[in-house]
Amino acid sequence: MKMPLENLQAIIRCPVCNKKYRPAKMLVLDEDEKRTTLHLSCTDCGASSMVFVSLGQFGVVSLGILTDLEQSEARRVFFGQAVSSDQVIEAHQFLKQYEGGVEALI
């Protein structure tokens, strides 16, 4: 959804303190004609969010998720390699047989 960040700023607010985001703390991670994915950092309370904005048949829709990722981490995760189905199966098999505590895995 190609639109200037200033236009998005008017519709997106921090979910923690309800303040408007400043464009300097808005990182566009992905964008096309009908959707934009952003990482936002609130300069007032310090909360960070991943926000997905899309243009549908009834107008603009947004979904925000609180995150503890910094902008550089969000960029690395967003553009990183996807988890393969083999990796998911391997993790499932490991956890199915694992008998230790969660603390040992971290």
Helices and strands as residue ranges (DSSP letters): H 5-9, G 23-25, E 26-31, E 35-41, E 48-56, E 59-67, H 71-79, H 85-97, H 102-105
